[in-house]
Amino acid sequence: MSNAKAAEIKDTRVSKMAENLIGSEIIKLAGEIREKMAQGEKIYNFTIGDFDPKIFPIPQQLQEEIIKAYQQGETNYPPADGILDLRRAVAKMITEWQHLQYAENEILIAGGARPIIYAIFQAIVDPGDTVVFPVPSWNNNHYTHLSHARQVYVETSPENNFMPTADELREHIQGASLLALCSPLNPTGTVFSKEQLESICDLVLAENKRRGPEEKPLYVMYDQIYWVLTYGATQHFDPVSLRPEMRPYTLFVDGISKSLAATGVRVGWAFGPRRVIDKMKSILGHVGAWSPKAEQVASAHFLNNTNALNDYLSDFKKEIIGRLDGFYQGIQALKAEGFRVDAIVPTAAIYLTVQFDIKGMIQPDGQRIETTEQITAYLLNQAKLAVVPFSAFGASKSSVWYRLSVGTASMQDVQDSIGSLRSALAALQE
């Protein structure tokens, strides 16, 4: 190595954490999609867990309240834990919707769910601690890496709708600091059954009972950011409602990003035991990851407007489930025609879990599909369909299951993309 090259490496040396932080596979896939679209290709892009504002705008009343707040000069620093009016509105919502009682000082407002999750990890997890999480799941591996902790992946199965069971978690939680759970789950759009979650809560309670008074307890991060978006007879369950003894150990993650199609508005919140919430407040105070004050003021007004909130959610959920069901029925029609695809019945969130079991099949160019990466590429290049493999969420690299997000899909996109997929699948040979 030349002296100049060695000097360049030395000058750009960074921390081991930064050096080994892996990039998002979704972002990599997004780059390929942008390149194709820039060249004029029609791509059905269902990769991102976001919304097209032209299709799914935020509530009109919320938009008006945001504008009004800026006009009234609400542009200075908010309190580190969020403005009191918003924390009171969140407390009221938790009481009315989940029948849980949390005081204003047990609630923390931040700039979306991501800072909340980061603060939970930083408040609970020490370097070298163990963090347990099921896969597929969203970004737990990255937050664990940022905390210099040890990751324990627990692979789930389609037989359980990719939700973890107590039996799958049991051998991993002894000595762990954090169990990261999410329901409805990103990327699957599936939820815990009452029995599944009760068994996991009992497991956590037994583990904490086993630990001595000097040991840190096993905490549960319960990400329920999609919980309002449940459909049909689907019910949302949470640890504290099922087992009140879980209250000292449960940190909830929530916000308006998904429920109000407001990902860019950046209003999220946590609620849980006050001591942990206070530590998270201190952490985020130093990071400066506050939600903008005007958006907080507006969100407080809107969440207190129960009629407007319910009206918006009624229409919004109808449009989302219409798309999810349209894709599900389309995949089932393809399955009935003999194509090697399948899907899990949509129950919540904005995602459909789809299987493309086409390994071993031969493409029109004569190449055999042998890997998940080749499936992803074939779907993108031939069907013009962009979806995210579960391997991008920590699942096995050999998994043939995918996340399809409907937040940017029109009803015409649903119909057209299924037709495009049919043509691409028909071109494969056994």
C-alpha positions as CSV (number, residue, x, y, z in Angstrom):
1,M,0.0,0.0,0.0
2,S,1.3,3.4,-0.9
3,N,2.1,6.0,1.8
4,A,-0.6,8.3,0.2
5,K,-3.2,5.6,0.4
6,A,-2.3,4.7,4.0
7,A,-2.6,8.4,4.9
8,E,-6.0,8.6,3.2
9,I,-7.3,5.7,5.2
10,K,-5.9,7.0,8.4
11,D,-7.4,10.5,7.8
12,T,-10.9,9.0,7.2
13,R,-10.9,6.4,10.0
14,V,-14.1,6.4,12.0
15,S,-15.6,4.5,15.0
16,K,-16.0,0.8,14.8
17,M,-19.7,1.3,15.3
18,A,-19.9,3.6,12.3
19,E,-17.6,1.5,10.2
20,N,-19.6,-1.7,10.7
21,L,-23.1,-0.1,10.5
22,I,-24.7,-1.8,7.5
23,G,-26.9,0.0,5.0
24,S,-30.6,-0.6,4.4
25,E,-31.4,-3.2,1.7
26,I,-34.6,-1.2,1.1
27,I,-32.6,1.9,0.3
28,K,-30.4,-0.1,-2.1
29,L,-33.4,-1.5,-3.8
30,A,-34.9,2.0,-4.0
31,G,-31.8,3.2,-5.8
32,E,-32.4,0.6,-8.5
33,I,-36.0,1.6,-8.8
34,R,-35.2,5.3,-9.2
35,E,-32.8,4.5,-11.9
36,K,-35.3,2.5,-13.9
37,M,-38.0,5.1,-13.4
38,A,-35.6,7.8,-14.5
39,Q,-35.1,5.9,-17.8
40,G,-38.9,6.0,-18.3
41,E,-39.8,2.5,-17.2
42,K,-43.2,2.0,-15.5
43,I,-42.5,0.4,-12.1
44,Y,-45.1,-0.6,-9.6
45,N,-43.2,0.5,-6.5
46,F,-44.6,-1.1,-3.4
47,T,-41.4,-1.1,-1.3
48,I,-41.7,1.8,1.0
49,G,-43.7,2.0,4.2
50,D,-44.9,5.4,3.4
51,F,-47.9,7.1,1.7
52,D,-48.3,9.1,-1.5
53,P,-49.9,12.4,-0.3
54,K,-51.8,12.7,-3.5
55,I,-53.5,9.4,-2.7
56,F,-53.5,9.5,1.1
57,P,-53.3,13.1,2.3
58,I,-53.1,13.9,6.0
59,P,-56.5,15.0,7.5
60,Q,-57.5,18.4,6.2
61,Q,-58.2,19.6,9.7
62,L,-54.7,18.6,10.9
63,Q,-53.2,20.5,7.9
64,E,-55.2,23.6,8.8
65,E,-54.1,23.4,12.4
66,I,-50.4,23.1,11.4
67,I,-50.7,26.2,9.2
68,K,-52.5,28.0,12.0
69,A,-49.9,27.1,14.6
70,Y,-47.1,28.5,12.3
71,Q,-49.1,31.7,11.7
72,Q,-49.5,32.1,15.5
73,G,-45.7,31.9,16.0
74,E,-45.4,28.4,17.5
75,T,-41.8,28.1,16.2
76,N,-39.6,28.1,19.3
77,Y,-38.2,25.2,21.3
78,P,-40.9,22.8,22.7
79,P,-40.4,21.3,26.2
80,A,-38.0,18.3,26.1
81,D,-40.8,15.8,26.8
82,G,-43.4,17.5,24.5
83,I,-46.0,20.2,25.1
84,L,-48.4,19.5,27.9
85,D,-51.5,19.9,25.7
86,L,-50.3,17.1,23.4
87,R,-49.3,14.8,26.3
88,R,-52.7,15.3,27.8
89,A,-54.4,14.6,24.4
90,V,-52.3,11.4,24.1
91,A,-53.2,10.4,27.7
92,K,-56.8,10.9,26.9
93,M,-56.6,8.8,23.7
94,I,-54.8,6.0,25.6
95,T,-57.5,5.9,28.2
96,E,-60.4,6.0,25.7
97,W,-59.0,3.7,23.1
98,Q,-56.9,1.2,25.1
99,H,-58.5,1.6,28.5
100,L,-55.1,2.2,30.1
101,Q,-54.3,5.0,32.6
102,Y,-51.0,6.8,31.9
103,A,-50.3,10.3,33.4
104,E,-48.8,13.2,31.4
105,N,-45.4,12.6,33.0
106,E,-45.4,9.0,31.8
107,I,-45.6,10.1,28.2
108,L,-42.8,11.4,26.0
109,I,-43.2,13.2,22.6
110,A,-40.5,13.1,20.0
111,G,-40.0,13.6,16.2
112,G,-41.6,10.3,15.2
113,A,-41.2,6.8,16.3
114,R,-37.5,6.4,15.4
115,P,-36.1,8.7,18.1
116,I,-38.4,7.0,20.6
117,I,-37.0,3.6,19.7
118,Y,-33.5,5.0,19.8
119,A,-34.1,6.5,23.2
120,I,-35.6,3.2,24.5
121,F,-32.5,1.3,23.5
122,Q,-30.1,3.9,24.9
123,A,-32.0,4.1,28.2
124,I,-32.1,0.3,28.8
125,V,-29.3,-1.4,26.9
126,D,-25.7,-1.3,28.0
127,P,-22.8,-2.2,25.7
128,G,-22.6,-6.0,25.6
129,D,-26.2,-6.6,26.7
130,T,-28.4,-9.0,24.9
131,V,-31.4,-7.7,22.8
132,V,-33.8,-10.4,21.6
133,F,-36.2,-9.8,18.6
134,P,-38.1,-11.9,16.2
135,V,-37.4,-11.7,12.5
136,P,-38.6,-10.5,10.1
137,S,-38.9,-7.2,11.9
138,W,-38.0,-3.6,11.2
139,N,-34.6,-2.2,12.1
140,N,-34.0,-3.8,15.5
141,N,-30.7,-5.0,14.3
142,H,-29.6,-1.5,13.5
143,Y,-30.7,-0.1,16.9
144,T,-28.9,-3.0,18.6
145,H,-25.8,-2.2,16.7
146,L,-26.0,1.5,17.6
147,S,-26.2,0.4,21.3
148,H,-23.1,-1.9,21.0
149,A,-25.3,-4.8,22.2
150,R,-25.5,-8.4,21.2
151,Q,-28.3,-9.3,18.7
152,V,-30.3,-12.5,19.1
153,Y,-32.5,-13.1,16.0
154,V,-35.5,-15.4,16.5
155,E,-36.8,-16.7,13.2
156,T,-40.6,-16.9,13.0
157,S,-42.8,-19.1,10.7
158,P,-45.6,-18.5,8.3
159,E,-47.7,-21.1,10.3
160,N,-47.8,-18.5,13.0
161,N,-48.3,-15.6,10.6
162,F,-44.6,-14.6,11.3
163,M,-45.5,-13.6,14.9
164,P,-43.2,-15.0,17.6
165,T,-44.4,-17.5,20.2
166,A,-43.3,-17.9,23.8
167,D,-41.7,-21.3,22.9
168,E,-39.6,-19.7,20.2
169,L,-38.4,-17.0,22.6
170,R,-38.0,-19.0,25.8
171,E,-34.4,-20.2,25.4
172,H,-33.1,-16.7,24.5
173,I,-34.4,-14.3,27.1
174,Q,-32.4,-15.5,30.2
175,G,-30.2,-12.5,31.0
176,A,-31.4,-10.4,28.1
177,S,-32.1,-6.7,28.7
178,L,-34.7,-6.0,26.0
179,L,-37.3,-7.9,24.1
180,A,-38.4,-5.9,21.0
181,L,-41.9,-6.7,19.8
182,C,-44.1,-5.1,17.2
183,S,-47.9,-5.6,16.6
184,P,-49.2,-5.1,14.0
185,L,-45.9,-6.2,12.6
186,N,-43.8,-4.4,10.1
187,P,-43.2,-6.0,7.6
188,T,-46.0,-8.6,7.7
189,G,-49.2,-6.7,8.6
190,T,-50.0,-9.5,11.0
191,V,-50.9,-9.3,14.7
192,F,-50.5,-11.1,18.0
193,S,-53.4,-13.3,19.1
194,K,-54.5,-12.8,22.7
195,E,-53.1,-16.2,23.6
196,Q,-49.8,-15.6,21.9
197,L,-49.1,-12.3,23.7
198,E,-50.4,-13.6,27.1
199,S,-47.9,-16.5,26.9
200,I,-45.0,-14.1,26.1
201,C,-46.0,-11.8,28.9
202,D,-46.0,-14.7,31.3
203,L,-42.6,-15.7,30.1
204,V,-41.3,-12.2,30.8
205,L,-42.9,-12.0,34.2
206,A,-41.4,-15.4,35.1
207,E,-37.9,-14.3,34.0
208,N,-38.1,-11.0,36.0
209,K,-39.3,-12.9,39.0
210,R,-36.2,-15.2,38.7
211,R,-33.8,-12.3,38.6
212,G,-32.2,-10.9,41.8
213,P,-32.9,-7.4,43.2
214,E,-29.6,-6.1,41.8
215,E,-30.2,-7.4,38.3
216,K,-31.7,-5.2,35.6
217,P,-35.1,-6.5,34.5
218,L,-36.1,-7.7,31.1
219,Y,-38.0,-4.9,29.4
220,V,-40.3,-5.2,26.5
221,M,-40.4,-2.5,23.8
222,Y,-43.9,-2.8,22.3
223,D,-44.1,-1.0,19.0
224,Q,-47.8,-0.4,18.2
225,I,-47.4,2.4,15.7
226,Y,-49.9,0.6,13.3
227,W,-52.4,-0.5,15.9
228,V,-55.2,1.8,14.9
229,L,-55.0,0.3,11.4
230,T,-56.7,-3.1,12.1
231,Y,-59.4,-4.5,9.8
232,G,-62.5,-6.6,10.1
233,A,-62.7,-8.7,13.3
234,T,-59.0,-8.2,14.0
235,Q,-58.2,-7.0,17.6
236,H,-55.2,-5.3,18.9
237,F,-53.8,-6.6,22.2
238,D,-51.1,-5.1,24.3
239,P,-49.0,-6.5,27.2
240,V,-50.3,-4.2,30.0
241,S,-54.0,-4.7,29.2
242,L,-53.5,-8.5,29.2
243,R,-51.1,-8.6,32.2
244,P,-51.2,-5.4,34.4
245,E,-48.0,-6.7,36.1
246,M,-46.2,-5.9,32.8
247,R,-46.6,-2.2,33.4
248,P,-43.2,-1.6,35.0
249,Y,-41.4,-3.5,32.2
250,T,-43.3,-2.2,29.1
251,L,-42.3,0.7,26.9
252,F,-44.9,1.6,24.2
253,V,-44.1,3.1,20.9
254,D,-46.8,5.0,19.0
255,G,-47.6,8.2,17.0
256,I,-49.5,9.6,14.1
257,S,-47.1,8.7,11.3
258,K,-49.0,5.7,10.1
259,S,-52.5,6.2,11.5
260,L,-52.9,9.6,9.9
261,A,-50.6,9.1,6.9
262,A,-48.4,11.7,8.5
263,T,-44.9,10.2,8.2
264,G,-43.3,13.6,7.4
265,V,-45.2,15.5,10.1
266,R,-42.9,13.8,12.7
267,V,-45.0,13.4,15.8
268,G,-44.5,10.2,17.8
269,W,-44.7,9.2,21.5
270,A,-43.7,6.7,24.1
271,F,-45.4,5.8,27.3
272,G,-44.3,3.6,30.1
273,P,-42.7,3.6,33.6
274,R,-41.9,7.1,34.6
275,R,-38.2,6.5,35.6
276,V,-37.4,5.1,32.1
277,I,-39.5,7.8,30.4
278,D,-37.5,10.5,32.4
279,K,-34.2,9.0,31.2
280,M,-35.4,8.8,27.6
281,K,-36.4,12.5,27.9
282,S,-32.8,13.4,29.0
283,I,-31.3,11.4,26.1
284,L,-33.5,13.0,23.5
285,G,-33.0,16.4,25.1
286,H,-29.3,16.1,24.3
287,V,-30.0,14.7,20.8
288,G,-32.5,17.4,20.1
289,A,-34.9,15.0,18.5
290,W,-38.0,17.0,19.3
291,S,-41.1,17.0,17.3
292,P,-41.6,20.6,15.9
293,K,-43.7,22.7,18.2
294,A,-46.2,23.8,15.6
295,E,-46.9,20.2,14.7
296,Q,-47.3,19.3,18.3
297,V,-49.8,22.1,18.9
298,A,-51.8,21.0,15.8
299,S,-51.7,17.4,16.7
300,A,-53.1,18.1,20.2
301,H,-56.0,20.0,18.7
302,F,-56.7,17.3,16.2
303,L,-56.5,14.4,18.6
304,N,-59.0,16.1,20.8
305,N,-61.4,16.5,17.9
306,T,-62.8,13.0,18.3
307,N,-65.4,13.3,15.5
308,A,-62.8,14.5,12.9
309,L,-60.4,11.8,14.0
310,N,-63.0,9.0,13.7
311,D,-64.3,10.3,10.3
312,Y,-60.8,10.4,8.9
313,L,-59.9,6.9,10.2
314,S,-63.1,5.4,8.8
315,D,-62.4,6.6,5.3
316,F,-58.7,6.0,5.5
317,K,-59.0,2.4,6.7
318,K,-61.6,1.7,4.0
319,E,-59.2,2.8,1.3
320,I,-56.3,0.8,2.8
321,I,-58.1,-2.5,3.3
322,G,-59.6,-2.1,-0.2
323,R,-56.1,-2.2,-1.7
324,L,-54.8,-4.9,0.6
325,D,-57.8,-7.1,-0.2
326,G,-57.4,-6.3,-3.9
327,F,-53.8,-7.5,-3.9
328,Y,-54.7,-10.6,-1.7
329,Q,-57.5,-11.6,-4.0
330,G,-55.3,-11.1,-7.0
331,I,-52.5,-13.3,-5.6
332,Q,-55.1,-15.9,-4.7
333,A,-56.4,-15.9,-8.2
334,L,-52.9,-16.4,-9.6
335,K,-52.4,-19.3,-7.1
336,A,-55.7,-20.8,-8.4
337,E,-54.3,-20.6,-11.9
338,G,-51.4,-22.7,-10.9
339,F,-48.7,-20.1,-10.3
340,R,-46.4,-20.7,-7.3
341,V,-47.5,-17.7,-5.3
342,D,-49.4,-17.2,-2.0
343,A,-50.4,-14.5,0.5
344,I,-51.5,-14.3,4.1
345,V,-54.9,-12.8,4.7
346,P,-54.5,-9.0,5.5
347,T,-55.4,-8.1,9.0
348,A,-53.7,-4.8,9.8
349,A,-51.2,-2.0,8.9
350,I,-50.5,-1.2,5.2
351,Y,-48.7,-4.4,4.3
352,L,-49.5,-7.7,2.6
353,T,-47.3,-10.7,3.1
354,V,-46.7,-12.4,-0.3
355,Q,-44.8,-15.6,-1.2
356,F,-43.0,-16.0,-4.6
357,D,-41.9,-19.6,-4.5
358,I,-40.3,-19.6,-7.9
359,K,-36.8,-20.9,-7.2
360,G,-35.8,-23.5,-9.7
361,M,-37.8,-22.1,-12.5
362,I,-36.2,-21.0,-15.8
363,Q,-36.4,-17.4,-17.0
364,P,-37.0,-16.5,-20.7
365,D,-33.3,-15.9,-21.1
366,G,-32.6,-19.5,-20.1
367,Q,-31.2,-18.7,-16.6
368,R,-32.5,-20.6,-13.7
369,I,-33.7,-18.7,-10.6
370,E,-31.7,-20.0,-7.7
371,T,-31.7,-17.3,-5.1
372,T,-34.0,-14.8,-3.4
373,E,-32.0,-12.0,-5.0
374,Q,-32.8,-13.4,-8.4
375,I,-36.5,-13.6,-7.5
376,T,-36.4,-9.9,-6.5
377,A,-34.6,-9.0,-9.7
378,Y,-37.0,-11.0,-11.9
379,L,-40.0,-9.4,-10.3
380,L,-38.5,-6.0,-10.9
381,N,-37.2,-6.5,-14.4
382,Q,-40.0,-8.6,-15.9
383,A,-43.1,-7.9,-13.8
384,K,-42.1,-4.3,-13.1
385,L,-43.1,-5.1,-9.5
386,A,-40.9,-3.8,-6.7
387,V,-41.4,-5.5,-3.3
388,V,-39.1,-6.1,-0.4
389,P,-37.8,-9.6,0.6
390,F,-38.2,-10.6,4.2
391,S,-34.4,-11.1,4.2
392,A,-34.1,-7.3,4.3
393,F,-35.9,-7.5,7.7
394,G,-33.5,-10.1,9.1
395,A,-35.2,-13.3,7.9
396,S,-33.2,-16.1,6.3
397,K,-31.5,-15.2,3.0
398,S,-33.4,-18.2,1.5
399,S,-36.8,-16.9,2.5
400,V,-39.2,-16.4,-0.5
401,W,-41.6,-14.2,1.4
402,Y,-42.0,-10.5,0.7
403,R,-43.5,-7.3,2.0
404,L,-45.9,-5.5,-0.3
405,S,-46.8,-2.0,0.9
406,V,-50.0,-0.3,-0.4
407,G,-49.4,3.3,0.8
408,T,-48.4,4.5,-2.7
409,A,-50.8,2.3,-4.7
410,S,-53.9,3.5,-6.5
411,M,-56.8,1.0,-7.1
412,Q,-55.7,1.0,-10.8
413,D,-52.2,0.0,-9.7
414,V,-53.6,-3.0,-7.9
415,Q,-55.3,-4.3,-11.0
416,D,-52.5,-3.4,-13.5
417,S,-49.7,-4.8,-11.3
418,I,-51.5,-8.1,-10.9
419,G,-51.8,-8.3,-14.7
420,S,-48.1,-7.5,-15.1
421,L,-47.2,-10.2,-12.5
422,R,-49.3,-12.8,-14.3
423,S,-47.5,-12.2,-17.6
424,A,-44.1,-12.4,-15.9
425,L,-45.0,-15.6,-14.1
426,A,-46.4,-17.2,-17.2
427,A,-43.1,-16.6,-19.0
428,L,-41.3,-18.9,-16.5
429,Q,-40.7,-22.5,-17.3
430,E,-40.5,-25.5,-14.9
